[in-house]
Amino acid sequence: MKIGLALSGGGARGLAHLGVIKALKEMGIDFDQIAGTSAGAVAGAMLAQGYTPDESLKIIESSSFVRHLRPAWSRMGLLRLDMVIDLYRKYIPHDSFEGLQIPLHVVAVDLNNGELVVFEKGELIRPVLASCCLPGIFEPLLIDKRQFVDGGVLNNLPADVIEHKVDFMIGSHCNVLGPRKPITSMRGVIERSLVLAVQSKTKDRFAKCNVLIEPPQLAQYGTTDISKARELFRVGYQYTRSIADRIEKSLLNPTTDLS
């Protein structure tokens, strides 16, 4: 049976994907296809390259991602991702989809055409970073003279991208809604509004997953809580372990909408 893994966007909360993957691999589950958006594209690239979840967490913690961001000095975003390209080449030197151990599919949005684009061949790192370009925060990333922004704008859980390639789909969704403390900043208003907008377009893709892993505790974290990396990892791991019996039953008797 071929198993697919769809990984959502969610900013720093995407670190929970690594904990989810660790728990799944401890259950003996391997993946034949991976599809990811934004933070899910980063986690998927690390997994497809062959890094373990623990190794991936250490790389993210030690790489000082934030220090490699440059001010954009433009009206299209506050930050640029140029320097991050070289950072990722340190860990994925071949910089190609073909060099990965597991087929990976990354989604981003062509800003001018308003179209979702699936990257799965050729250059790897720029498409992964393009998938992370949250509008208003990051300047759109140019690939072949086309401007790309975060794939979550149109598809934050790209299970549909690989559903025809696999027999069983596991979705890891970290863009969780839930009660939070009162919002007291403009950044908080923007962040919450984006989460709500993205979530409304994602629900129809939940049904494409035989298993949907959505740790409710993630609602208490923000998309910029990168300093809480280990907590987020642990939340993903512990929640997945807690539903291990349900996942194993679903693998034995595949059905849809087990969430």
C-alpha positions in Angstrom: 0.0 0.0 0.0 1.4 3.4 -1.0 1.1 6.0 1.7 1.0 9.8 1.1 1.7 12.6 3.5 0.2 16.0 3.2 1.7 18.8 5.3 0.0 22.1 5.9 1.3 25.6 6.3 1.2 27.3 9.7 4.4 29.3 10.3 6.3 28.2 13.4 3.5 25.7 14.2 4.8 23.7 11.3 7.5 22.4 13.6 4.8 20.2 15.0 4.9 18.3 11.7 8.3 17.0 12.7 6.9 15.5 16.0 4.0 14.0 14.0 6.4 12.4 11.6 8.6 11.0 14.4 5.5 9.3 16.0 4.4 7.9 12.7 7.8 6.5 11.9 7.9 4.9 15.3 4.7 3.1 14.3 6.5 1.7 11.3 4.8 4.1 8.8 6.9 5.2 5.8 5.9 7.5 3.0 5.8 7.1 -0.8 4.8 10.6 -1.7 4.9 13.9 0.2 3.1 17.2 -0.6 3.6 20.4 1.4 2.7 24.0 1.7 4.8 26.7 3.3 6.1 25.3 6.6 4.9 21.9 5.4 7.1 22.3 2.3 10.1 22.9 4.6 9.4 19.9 6.8 8.6 17.7 3.7 11.9 18.7 2.1 13.9 17.7 5.2 12.1 14.4 5.4 12.4 13.7 1.7 16.2 14.5 1.9 16.6 11.7 4.5 16.9 13.7 7.7 15.2 12.3 10.8 12.7 14.5 12.6 15.1 15.0 15.4 17.9 16.0 13.0 15.6 18.4 11.2 14.6 20.1 14.5 18.3 20.5 15.4 19.1 22.0 12.0 16.2 24.5 12.3 17.2 25.4 15.9 20.9 25.9 15.0 20.5 27.6 11.7 19.3 30.9 13.1 16.8 31.3 10.3 15.6 34.8 11.4 19.1 36.2 11.2 19.3 35.4 7.5 16.2 37.4 6.7 16.9 40.7 4.9 14.7 43.9 5.0 13.0 44.1 1.6 13.2 47.9 1.3 10.2 47.7 -1.1 6.4 48.1 -1.0 5.9 44.4 -1.6 6.9 43.0 1.7 8.9 43.6 4.9 11.5 40.9 4.4 13.3 39.0 1.7 14.4 35.4 1.6 17.5 35.7 -0.6 20.1 34.8 2.1 18.0 31.8 3.2 18.6 30.1 -0.1 22.3 29.7 0.7 21.4 28.5 4.2 19.3 25.6 2.9 21.9 24.7 0.2 24.2 23.8 3.2 21.8 21.0 4.1 20.4 20.1 0.7 23.5 20.7 -1.6 22.1 19.0 -4.7 19.2 21.5 -4.7 16.9 19.4 -6.8 13.7 17.4 -6.5 15.3 14.6 -8.4 18.0 14.2 -5.7 15.5 13.5 -2.9 14.9 10.1 -1.4 11.1 10.5 -1.5 9.1 12.3 -4.2 8.1 15.8 -3.0 5.5 18.1 -4.3 5.5 21.8 -3.3 2.7 24.3 -3.9 3.0 28.0 -4.3 0.8 30.7 -5.9 1.7 32.7 -9.0 0.7 36.1 -7.7 0.0 37.7 -11.1 -1.9 34.9 -12.7 -3.7 33.9 -9.5 -2.9 30.3 -10.1 -1.7 27.4 -7.9 1.6 25.9 -9.2 2.9 22.5 -8.1 6.7 22.2 -8.2 8.0 18.7 -8.4 11.0 18.8 -10.8 14.2 20.7 -11.2 15.4 23.3 -8.7 14.2 22.6 -5.2 15.1 25.3 -2.6 13.6 28.4 -4.4 10.2 26.7 -4.8 10.2 25.6 -1.2 10.9 29.2 -0.1 8.4 30.6 -2.5 5.8 28.4 -0.8 6.7 30.2 2.4 6.3 33.8 1.2 3.5 35.0 3.3 1.9 38.0 1.6 2.7 41.3 3.3 5.5 39.8 5.3 7.8 38.5 2.7 8.5 40.0 -0.7 7.3 37.6 -3.5 10.0 35.3 -4.7 10.9 35.3 -8.4 11.2 32.1 -10.3 11.5 32.3 -14.1 10.4 35.9 -13.9 7.2 35.0 -12.1 6.3 36.3 -8.7 5.3 33.6 -6.2 3.7 33.8 -2.7 2.7 31.3 0.0 0.9 28.3 -1.3 -1.5 28.5 1.6 -3.3 31.4 -0.1 -5.0 28.8 -2.3 -4.2 25.4 -0.9 -3.0 25.0 2.7 -3.3 21.2 2.8 -2.3 19.8 -0.6 -3.6 16.3 -0.2 -5.3 16.6 -3.6 -1.9 17.0 -5.3 -0.9 13.4 -4.6 -4.3 11.6 -3.9 -4.1 9.9 -7.3 -0.6 8.6 -6.6 -1.3 6.8 -3.3 -3.7 4.4 -1.7 -3.8 5.9 1.8 -3.5 9.6 2.8 -2.3 11.0 6.1 -2.8 14.8 6.6 -0.9 16.8 9.2 -2.7 20.1 9.8 -1.1 22.7 12.1 -3.2 25.7 11.2 -5.5 25.0 14.1 -8.4 27.3 15.2 -9.4 27.5 18.8 -10.0 30.0 21.6 -7.0 32.2 22.4 -6.2 35.1 24.6 -7.6 38.5 23.5 -5.6 40.0 20.6 -3.8 43.2 21.5 -1.6 44.1 18.5 -1.9 44.8 14.8 0.3 41.9 14.1 -2.0 39.7 16.1 -5.0 40.9 14.1 -3.3 40.3 10.8 -2.1 36.8 11.8 -5.5 35.7 13.1 -7.3 37.1 10.0 -4.9 35.1 7.7 -5.5 31.9 9.7 -9.2 32.3 9.5 -9.1 33.0 5.7 -6.8 30.0 5.0 -8.8 27.7 7.2 -12.1 28.4 5.4 -10.5 27.1 2.1 -8.9 24.0 3.7 -11.9 22.1 5.1 -12.9 20.4 1.9 -9.4 18.9 1.7 -9.7 17.3 5.1 -12.1 14.7 3.6 -9.3 13.6 1.2 -7.3 12.2 4.2 -7.8 8.8 5.6 -6.2 10.1 8.8 -6.2 13.8 9.7 -3.8 14.7 12.5 -4.6 18.1 14.0 -3.3 18.6 17.5 -5.8 21.0 19.2 -3.1 22.3 21.6 -1.5 24.1 18.6 -4.3 26.7 18.8 -2.5 28.2 21.8 0.6 29.0 19.7 1.2 31.7 17.2 2.6 31.4 13.7 5.8 33.3 14.8 6.5 31.3 18.0 9.8 29.9 16.6 11.4 30.2 20.0 9.0 27.4 21.2 10.3 25.0 18.6 10.8 22.1 21.1 7.3 22.6 22.6 5.7 22.5 19.2 7.7 19.4 18.2 6.5 17.7 21.4 2.9 18.7 20.9 2.9 17.1 17.5 4.6 14.0 18.8 2.5 13.4 21.9 -0.8 14.0 20.1 0.0 11.5 17.3 1.1 8.9 19.9 -2.2 9.4 21.7 -4.2 8.5 18.6 -1.9 5.6 17.5 -4.6 3.0 17.9 -7.0 4.9 15.6 -4.3 5.3 13.0 -3.4 1.7 13.0 -7.0 0.6 12.7 -7.5 2.9 9.8 -4.4 1.4 8.1 -5.9 -2.0 8.5 -9.3 -0.9 7.2 -8.9 2.3 5.2 -11.8 4.7 5.3 -12.1 8.4 4.8 -12.8 11.2 7.3 -11.0 9.7 10.3 -10.1 12.9 12.1 
